[in-house]
């Protein structure tokens, strides 16, 4: 179990295992290699984060567009409601529109966030979309 100096490789026993160490001048774990690998890892992580961000934005935009269409249908139903319920339903519809505008604003903010902050904005966006859908369902259930 010694070193084979002719090849530049040394077998070192560590805790009953044989570990191969490169002791020659051709070291592949030098500082330059470590920095290069770290940069590659950071770049791959950034690319993955960008892909996640883009996919989430697309999904949120699709959900918002679907809800906008559903709200437009509700608006027609509210107008067809009896005069006694129309005022109350209109108030709820206006609140729903405000929530929708808030979600749109958050979506716009998400487009301009840094990678560090986007997870926080994503969580807020998920909550806002969920709240908007719940408000829509609640209003829908009150329409005759």
C-alpha positions as a printed NumPy array, in Angstrom:
array([[  0.   ,   0.   ,   0.   ],
       [  2.379,   2.656,  -0.896],
       [  2.571,   5.37 ,  -3.443],
       [  3.096,   4.672,  -7.052],
       [  5.227,   7.74 ,  -7.768],
       [  5.758,   6.812, -11.36 ],
       [  2.125,   7.475, -12.188],
       [  1.601,  10.397,  -9.792],
       [ -1.133,   8.587,  -7.883],
       [ -0.974,   7.652,  -4.237],
       [ -3.299,   5.118,  -2.598],
       [ -3.966,   6.192,   0.958],
       [ -5.822,   3.952,   3.431],
       [ -8.568,   5.938,   5.168],
       [-10.787,   4.185,   7.739],
       [-10.26 ,   0.829,   6.071],
       [-10.941,   2.175,   2.56 ],
       [ -8.494,   2.847,  -0.164],
       [ -8.668,   6.402,  -1.491],
       [ -6.949,   7.432,  -4.645],
       [ -5.333,  10.841,  -4.511],
       [ -3.723,  12.58 ,  -7.414],
       [ -0.442,  13.986,  -6.165],
       [  0.987,  14.99 ,  -9.525],
       [  1.225,  18.408, -11.079],
       [ -1.967,  17.724, -13.057],
       [ -4.329,  18.293, -10.123],
       [ -7.973,  18.583, -11.218],
       [ -9.177,  20.026,  -7.913],
       [ -7.183,  23.216,  -7.936],
       [ -8.678,  26.592,  -7.094],
       [ -9.354,  27.405, -10.75 ],
       [-11.329,  24.196, -11.21 ],
       [-13.335,  24.805,  -8.031],
       [-14.157,  28.362,  -9.089],
       [-15.172,  27.145, -12.555],
       [-17.442,  24.451, -11.105],
       [-18.981,  26.933,  -8.661],
       [-19.728,  29.356, -11.505],
       [-21.257,  26.548, -13.571],
       [-23.422,  25.512, -10.605],
       [-24.559,  29.09 ,  -9.999],
       [-25.375,  29.539, -13.69 ],
       [-27.319,  26.258, -13.807],
       [-29.246,  27.245, -10.679],
       [-30.04 ,  30.658, -12.136],
       [-31.231,  29.083, -15.376],
       [-33.438,  26.642, -13.451],
       [-34.858,  29.492, -11.343],
       [-35.58 ,  31.509, -14.496],
       [-37.397,  28.515, -15.982],
       [-39.475,  28.093, -12.82 ],
       [-40.273,  31.793, -12.739],
       [-41.341,  31.796, -16.4  ],
       [-43.5  ,  28.695, -15.964],
       [-45.164,  30.14 , -12.874],
       [-45.826,  33.466, -14.616],
       [-47.41 ,  31.658, -17.552],
       [-49.632,  29.569, -15.257],
       [-50.666,  32.584, -13.162],
       [-51.441,  34.583, -16.325],
       [-53.612,  31.736, -17.641],
       [-55.499,  31.471, -14.334],
       [-56.042,  35.221, -14.223],
       [-57.299,  35.286, -17.819],
       [-59.75 ,  32.46 , -17.063],
       [-61.009,  34.287, -13.983],
       [-61.427,  37.503, -15.974],
       [-63.681,  35.65 , -18.411],
       [-65.662,  34.137, -15.545],
       [-66.053,  37.56 , -13.932],
       [-67.361,  38.972, -17.236],
       [-70.007,  36.22 , -17.289],
       [-70.889,  37.022, -13.664],
       [-71.281,  40.686, -14.541],
       [-73.982,  39.742, -17.06 ],
       [-75.743,  37.551, -14.501],
       [-75.661,  40.335, -11.914],
       [-77.297,  42.699, -14.398],
       [-80.041,  40.12 , -14.976],
       [-80.699,  39.689, -11.249],
       [-83.702,  41.214,  -9.562],
       [-83.423,  44.802,  -8.419],
       [-83.491,  43.772,  -4.763],
       [-80.357,  41.623,  -5.031],
       [-78.573,  43.506,  -7.797],
       [-77.125,  46.239,  -5.532],
       [-75.628,  43.734,  -3.09 ],
       [-74.279,  41.536,  -5.88 ],
       [-72.841,  44.576,  -7.648],
       [-70.967,  45.528,  -4.48 ],
       [-69.516,  42.01 ,  -4.243],
       [-68.637,  42.093,  -7.929],
       [-66.796,  45.392,  -7.468],
       [-64.792,  43.857,  -4.588],
       [-63.997,  40.893,  -6.828],
       [-62.779,  43.278,  -9.53 ],
       [-60.507,  45.009,  -6.994],
       [-59.021,  41.657,  -5.997],
       [-58.504,  40.815,  -9.661],
       [-56.704,  44.13 , -10.167],
       [-54.543,  43.342,  -7.133],
       [-53.61 ,  39.96 ,  -8.626],
       [-52.765,  41.648, -11.93 ],
       [-50.533,  44.107, -10.082],
       [-48.77 ,  41.259,  -8.265],
       [-48.258,  39.451, -11.567],
       [-46.689,  42.585, -13.028],
       [-44.477,  42.853,  -9.938],
       [-43.447,  39.217, -10.345],
       [-42.175,  39.951, -13.844],
       [-39.79 ,  42.556, -12.468],
       [-38.52 ,  40.798,  -9.334],
       [-35.017,  39.607,  -8.744],
       [-34.348,  35.912,  -8.369],
       [-33.89 ,  36.312,  -4.614],
       [-37.254,  37.962,  -4.13 ],
       [-39.349,  36.034,  -6.605],
       [-40.1  ,  33.152,  -4.229],
       [-41.624,  35.636,  -1.779],
       [-43.68 ,  37.257,  -4.533],
       [-44.691,  33.83 ,  -5.842],
       [-46.074,  32.878,  -2.425],
       [-48.061,  36.116,  -2.274],
       [-49.294,  35.577,  -5.815],
       [-50.483,  32.054,  -5.009],
       [-52.366,  33.369,  -1.988],
       [-53.948,  36.203,  -3.964],
       [-55.065,  33.876,  -6.775],
       [-56.547,  31.478,  -4.237],
       [-58.401,  34.309,  -2.491],
       [-59.686,  35.615,  -5.834],
       [-61.005,  32.171,  -6.777],
       [-62.692,  31.782,  -3.392],
       [-64.327,  35.196,  -3.744],
       [-65.507,  34.273,  -7.232],
       [-67.021,  31.002,  -5.992],
       [-68.718,  32.793,  -3.095],
       [-70.27 ,  35.378,  -5.418],
       [-71.26 ,  32.7  ,  -7.911],
       [-73.088,  30.777,  -5.198],
       [-75.156,  33.882,  -4.331],
       [-76.382,  34.522,  -7.862],
       [-79.849,  33.072,  -8.495]])
